[in-house]
Amino acid sequence: MFSGGLDSTTAALHLARDYDKVHLLTYYNGYGHLYIKNSANRAKELADRINGKFTHSIISIEDIFKEMVVDKLPEDSKKYNSGFIWCLGCKICMHARSIIYNLKNNIGVMADGSSADSDEMVEQMALSISLIGKFYEKYDENYFVPVYKQSRKEKIKELKALGLHLGLQIGDRFLGVQPKCIPGELYYLPYLLFNKAMDHKESLVSKFIEEKIEFAQRYIKRHLKNG
């Protein structure tokens, strides 16, 4: 699961050490996702430095995202009373499509660039990672996060050693090298500007993930049946 940012790029490099082929999957939901092709530029950088290891695909999740998140927004907003439903719902849609991709291509391993350094983001909480891992287990898929405990400083050093473009640095963040999600950036703006912690109650996060995974399973079954 590849955006081309610091974390997912480092994850891709780690995977390239252990696997003959790494499939870089970039998703867009059609609702405020911009500059998607930035991920393709990063994928090309990787391919230029490590020839023959990477393939890159840009995949729409607009259908499942509309059905699972957008259409349910009024109902879910009342039920969960939190803006996390947009970002977490989007990520579950990406995982559902990843499972479909893996099943169709006989791939048994899935990874992403989630990081403990970014666990203020609901989809990168340890709880979310654990529940998503159980989602993959239902399909006999091995899901893991190869750089979760690696520090940002170490990741930056690793990418600089390869001569990769890191983008415009603001604090410990880099801009301009990965797609942008306008709703997501607006949601996390108080944290980015004022370091104000987000209110992600674990009980609600767990309930939301379990509910949406049930929906995602029905989507996967329908999608595979229809080819």
N, C-alpha and C positions, 0 to 999 in steps of 0.2 A: 504494500500500500504506500504509494510514492507521491509526495508533493514536490520534491526537489529541494526542500528546505534542509537545514542543518541536520536534524535528527534522522529523517528518512534517507538522506544521502549517505550518512554514516552507516545506517543500518544496511543499505544496499552494498556498501563496501565490505562490511563484515560477512554478509551472505555470499559475496563473490569469492571469499576465501574458502568456503566450505562446499559450494555447489557449482556444478558445471555451467548451469544456466540460471539466471535470475530474471524473473518476469516483473517488471516495474509497472504497477497498475495505478493510474491516476483517474479520479472520478470527478464528475461535475453534476450538480443537482438541478441546474437550470433556474435557480432562484437566488441570484446575487453572487454566483461564482464568476469571477473575472480572471483574465490573464492565465487561462488554463494552459496555454502553450508554453508558459515559462517552464513547466515541468519537462517538456520535450527538449528544451535547450539544455537543461541540467542532465537529462538522460544521454544526450549527445556528448556532453563533456565526459561523462563516465565511460561511454563506449569508446571515445577517442583515446582514453588512458588505459582502459582494460578491454582490449578488443575481443569480441566474440562471447562475452559473458552476459550481456544485457539485451533484453527486448523490452520495448515500451509500448503500452496501450493506453489510450484515453477513452474512458467508458462512461456513458451516460447512466445515471441512476434516477433520472427525472421521473420515470413512471412510478417506481416504488416510493420515491420520496414524496411525490404528490399524494399518493394513496395512503401512505403510512404516517406522514408528518403534516403536510400542508392541509389536507382535508380534515384532519383530526385536531387541528390547532385550537379551534374554539373549545372543544370538549376537553382536550388535554391541558389547556391553560387553566381551566377551572380546577381540574383534578390535581394538578401538580403545582400550580401557582409559582412557576419558575421558568425563566427563559432558557434553562438548560435543555428543554425538550427539543429545540431546534437543532442544536449542535450534536447532542447525543443521538437524536433520531437520525440525523444525517450519517453519522458514523456507523450506526447499525445497518443502515441501507448499504453502505460501502462494504461492510463485512458480508452481508447477504450476497451481493454481487461477486465478491471474492470467492465465496464458497461455490457459487455457480461456475465461475471461471476455472477453479481448481478441479471440480468434478468433470467438467467437459474436457479438460486437458490432462487428466490423470496426474494431477499434482497433489501431493499429500502434506505439504508444508506451507504455512502462511505466516508472514511477519509484518510488523509495521514499526514506525519510528517513535512510538510512544516513549515518553521520558519522565522520570520522577521529577526532573527539574521543571516540568510543566504540569504537575499534577493539580494545579489550580484549575485546569481545564477538565471538565467533568468526564470527558471521554478518555482521559489519561490517568484518572484516579486508579489506585491499586484495585479497588472494588470493581470498577468497570472492566479492567483488564482481566480479572479473574472470571467474571461472568461471561465475557465475550469468549474466553478460552473454552468454557463449557459449551458454548454455542457451537464452536468448531468440533468439539468432541462428538457431538451428535452425528456428524458426518465423517467420523474417523479421520479428521484433519488435525494436524499438529500446529497449534498457533503459539507463537512466542514473540517476545519483544527484545531483540538482541542488544539494544543500547539503553535499556531502561535505567540502569544504574550508572551508566557512564556520564561523567560530568560534561557540561557544555565546554569547559576549557579544553578537555581532552578531545572532544569532537572537532572543535575549531582547529586545534593543532593538527589533527589527522587530515582534515580537508585542505588545509594550507600546505601540508607536505606534498599533496598531489597537485598543487597549483590550481585548485578549483576556485572559481569566482564566488565570493561569499556575499556580495551585495552591499548595500549601504548599511553600516552599523550604527544602531541607536541603542545605547546601553549594551546589553548582552544579546540584543536581537539584530537580525539582518533582514533588510527589506529588498524587494525587487527580484527575488530569485524563485519565488513559488507563486502559485495561484492565490488570489485573494477571495475571502468570503466576507462580503459586506455585513450581513446580519451577525455573523460570528464575531467580527471585529467590533461591532457596536456593542454586542453583549459583554465582551470582555474589556471594553474601554475603561471602566472605572478601575479595574485591576491594573491595567497598563499605565494609566495616568497617576493613580493615587495609591497603588498597591493595596487596594481594598479587596479583602478576601471575598470570594463568591460563596453564596449560601447553597451548598450542595449537600443536602441531608441524605445520608447514606440509605435510609429506609426508602425515601422517594426515588433515589437513583436506582436502587435495586428493583423496586416495583416497576419502574418505567422500562428498564432493560428487559426484565422477564416478560412484560406485556408485549413489547415490540419484537422480541425474539419469536414469540408465538406467531405473530403476524408474518415475520420474515420467513419462518418455516413454511407457511402456506404459500407465500410468494415463490419461494425456491421450488417447491413441489409443482406449482402451476407452470413456472417458467421451464423447468426441465421437461415436463410433460408435453409442452407446446414446442419444444425444440429450440 
